[in-house]
Amino acid sequence: MPVNFLTRRQVRAIDSIAINELGIPGVVLMENAGGNAARRIASLFPDIPGPVAIIAGGGNNGGDGFVIARHLANLGLEINTFLMAPDEKIRGEAR
């Protein structure tokens, strides 16, 4: 099955439409993205034996990483989250 990818510009445009035109809060988009990613990870790797490393950057993508980490922890997995940006760079919904 072919896999299609969106560019950063396309994702930002979709997020902008969702937030500004449809009125969906950015934190809701982040929660949905991270929760669905965590469920997909868990379904692809049902027998993860050891700790899972989540590497989160600055910005909202880092926020997605935090959400993924929380959802995987809620499934009972041991999680190690690594923030790859200074704490003061984490703003908005990601904070």
C-alpha positions, 0 to 999 in steps of 0.5 A: 500500500502506498504511503503519502507524506505531507510537507511541513508547509502542508501540515501547518496549512491544515492546522491553520484551517482546523484552528482558525476556520473550524475553531478546533483548539490547538491543544485538541489537535495535539491531544488527538495526534499524540493519542493516535500515534501512541495507539498506533505504536502500541498496535505495531509493537504489542510486546515492547519489552523495555523502556520506550524513549520519547525524544521531544524537541521544542515547539508543538512537535515536542508537545506531541511527544509529551502526549505520546509519552503520557498515553504510552505510560497510561498503557503501562509502558515504562517511558523515558522522555528526553527534551532536546530543547531548553525548557524556556523554548517550550511554549504554547500548547506544548508547555 
